[in-house]
Amino acid sequence: MTLDLNMAKFEATEFPTGLAGNAKLGTIKFFENTASIAAGAFKGCTALTKATVPTGVEIIGESTFEGCTALASLTLPSSVKTVGDKAFKGCSALVETSLSAIENIGTEAFAGTGLTSAKI
């Protein structure tokens, strides 16, 4: 299942929680005006394979993608400055990503991932 919110009208700039634990969500496209992603927003979404974080997002909250064991494709724009504690913990399928502009990486942010390389 793909959830495409790219063109949806949404007034808040933080992507809310509410999808955590969804076992059917495979990919996500965020609202255009998203500036941050709430803590735990996708925690435990075990079918999530792809997440493209849009330009403009500056903060990936604590445990945002924790336990997303199928997450293999992650695109982080250069606007992301902070990755919260445990943000990608347990994302065992994640083997590569770019961390080019990140200034703050929280505790255990990438613990238990399959990362073998990261572009800095």
Buried (B, 14 or more C-beta within 10 A) or exposed (E): EEBEBEEEEBEEEBBEBEBBEBEEBBBBBBBBBBBBBBBBBBBBBBBBBBBBBBEBBBBBBBBBBBBBBBBBBBEBBEBBEBBBBBBBBBBBBBBBBBBEEBEEBBEBBBBBBBBEEBEE
